[in-house]
Every structure is written in C-alpha cells, then in structure tokens.
Amino acid sequence: MAISLPTHAKAVIIGGGVIGTSVAYHLTKLGWTDVVLLERRQLTCGTTWHAAGLIAQLRATQNMTRLAKYSQELYYSLEEETGVATGFKRNGSITVALTDERMEELRRSAAMARAFGVEINEITTSEILNLYPGLKVDDAVGGVHLPKDGQGDPVNITQALAKGARNGGAKIIEGVKVTNVLTDHGVAVGVETDHGTIQAEYVVNCGGMWAREIGAMAGVSVPLHACEHFYIVTEGVDGLQSNLPVLRVPDECAYYKEDAGKIMLGAFEPNSKPWGMDGIPEDFEFDSLPEDIDHFEPILEKAINRLPILAEAGIQTFFNGPESFTSDNRYLMGEAPEVKNFFVAAGFNSVGIQSAGGAGMALAQWMDKGNAPMDLWDVDIRRMMPFQVNRSYLRERVSET
C-alpha cells in the first residue's frame, strides 16, 4: 500500500519508540492536533521492544523524581483512557547493600526520597528475606524498599501512548525514513523522507540510538552512543512467588525481575561494550546482538550465589541488545542550541521506560510555552559541548556510564 504523507505539519517527530510516542501523546493533550510521527520501520523496533520495563520513582534530583513519578501515574491511567493494557503493576522494589559504604549511600538516597515525597523504608536483612524469599542475605548489611515502584510492558506502554496520540489527532506513520532535516537561517522548517517532504514548524528528534546521526542532518550535536546490554530470562521456576518486587544488588551490578513465573536477570557491568562504531545497520529492526557468555558469566555466577534457585532454572533466553548512552549518564532533552525549533529527547541510559511519560510531558510543554516547565538543566542538551559528539570520545566514555 502506498504511503501518503501530509505536506505540512506543526510538528514532525522522528522516532516511534516510547519517547517519540510520549511526546506525540502529550502534544495532543495540549491541543496540537497537527502532529506527525515518522518511524523508519515499526513502532518500538529499535530498543524499546527489548527494554526491561522497570519503573522506579526515585532519581538523582527533585525534578527528575517529579518526572519519574508522573510516568508512573500516567501508565497507571493509560489503560482506562485508551483500552490498551500497559502491564503496569506496583510490586515495589528492593535495593540491597552488601557493604557499609553502600548502605550509607542508600540511607542518603532514602533521606532524599522522603524530601521528594517518595515512600521509602530502610529494611533489615530479615525483612529483605521476608519480601524476597530464597535470597541469600547472610553477607548483606541491609537495604531499602520502595513499595510504589513497579514494572510494565514497554511495547504495550508505547502502543497505548500511540493510541492516545492518534485519538488526539496525531498521525503516526510507519515505514518512512527521514533522510534530511530542513533548516532555514538557523531554524528547523521540515524534513525530507524517502516518501516525500514535510514542511514543519517544529522538528523533534526522538531517534534513540540513531539520534546522533539525525542531529547531524540539522548540524546539531547529539552526543550519544549505543552499548550492548545483556540479560537472561529463565524458564518457569517451580514455586517462585508471584509479584516479587524488583530487586537490585548494585554491589554485584545486577537487577532481577519476576514476570510470569520466570526471572529476568540483567546487568550493568563496570566495563560495558560500546556497539555500532561503524554505524547501525540499515535493516536493523527488532534485532539482537551476538551472545557473549564470557562477558556475562561473572554477573551470572554472583547471581546464582545470591539467588540459589537460579542454579536449578534453565535459561530460556540469553539476550543482548543495544541501548543508547550519554557521556554523563543523563539523557538529552530540549531545544538544540544550534537550530531553533529543533528539539531533542534521546539518550536515556536504560531508564527510557520510567522516564518517557515525564520527559514527553515536559518536552511538549517546553515546545508549547517556549521554555522548560521546571528546572531541567540536569538533562538539558545545552549542557553538552560540541566536541562530545566525537565518536572516539563517546566510545570511551559510555563504556563507563
């Protein structure tokens, strides 16, 4: 079927992951009905589809926490609004400390959380075991419990946002690749695609791991780089308690998520593997990367010791997929300093699902009012320097972040 593009839109959004659909959804909530979202392949096909779907509230600053809390409330209400189930549930989260230094960090975080209005409890090792039966805690110091944290289905959250955006008048068009961003005297004025040109008053780069290249089309520095992200999913585990909280053990670089009687074990290893140094393949769509058991094995060995039930569980899936990271572990958002009316929301450092609702809301308000709705300097793209878009620099830095 031939794809028909409009010739003009108030806003063109590039990228059909959870971030792009959230921006579209929130623009329509502000009365912007002339919004077009373009996705090169299919919605979620870049990195959203394989995200872990962990949805936490507490972030490093008050306003980042406000945005994360907003995301939770949005995902909770989207199903009623759109009829699309998001899979969101509040099963809580636990972070376990194995050293006194880590426990001190968690106590600081807990104090900050309370100041930000986030419910959090310091818990003992026996309380950890009560919340997460079978976990080895004899070498743990303690932990914190956030009862209102949760998890959701990234693909369904995206589809719910997309349906809400369509209901508000936005056009979401798949199978259209943006080939150039049009500018005139330092102002974004539209996009060229492989199916024609769209004139636009605003262009929004939500291209995920492609955002650096999309930015370059407009002469805008978007310093991010893809890294490999590993997790395993076990086969069904007999006797596994349902609705276990999300578990994080930062001293072992691991997180655990129970879902449908299985355990997902993921890792944020100290030295990660940058990917796509020579560009991302043109046909990349719902793809995974080659397995690297040797790289993941140290994490898995510690996890089996931490949760012995894993030793008896078969591995159903060993997954390796790319996600985009920035040099300072904070995402990129706002109007680009190089080009007026060219906005960016990308580089979410594996917290895209929990950030998408709030980031989409904030960016839409920014576009609508002409300034940020709150202090967002933490993630404002203007904090970055032009040299940081250098691929060699990014490769070295994101292996640490």
Number of C-alpha atoms within 10 A of each C-alpha: 3 5 10 9 16 12 11 18 22 17 27 28 26 27 31 30 30 31 30 31 33 29 30 33 29 24 27 20 18 13 11 19 21 18 25 26 26 25 25 22 19 17 26 25 19 26 22 25 21 22 20 22 23 22 27 24 23 25 18 12 13 16 17 21 21 17 22 25 24 20 24 27 13 17 26 18 14 19 19 10 14 17 12 17 19 23 16 23 17 19 17 21 26 26 22 26 25 18 14 12 11 17 20 13 12 19 16 11 17 21 14 18 22 13 11 17 13 20 16 22 17 18 17 16 19 13 15 23 14 11 18 17 14 14 18 17 18 11 11 17 17 22 24 22 23 24 16 19 25 23 27 24 21 26 22 19 29 27 22 25 31 27 21 25 27 19 15 21 20 25 21 20 18 16 13 20 18 19 15 18 23 19 19 10 8 15 17 22 24 25 25 15 17 12 15 16 19 21 20 22 16 21 30 26 27 30 26 30 24 22 25 22 19 23 23 14 17 21 15 21 25 30 28 33 34 27 25 21 25 22 23 19 21 20 18 16 17 11 8 16 15 12 16 20 24 26 20 21 19 16 12 20 16 19 21 25 22 22 16 12 16 20 22 19 23 23 21 20 20 11 12 18 17 22 20 14 13 7 12 13 8 7 9 11 16 16 15 16 13 11 13 13 11 8 14 20 11 13 19 21 12 14 24 16 13 18 16 14 17 19 13 12 17 12 16 12 12 17 18 20 22 24 26 27 30 27 23 14 17 19 26 29 26 27 25 23 16 15 18 18 23 28 27 29 27 33 31 25 22 22 19 27 30 28 26 29 28 27 30 25 22 23 26 26 20 17 20 15 10 12 14 18 15 11 12 16 14 16 22 19 24 18 11 17 11 13 11 17 20 14 16 11 14 21 22 16 19 23 21 18 18
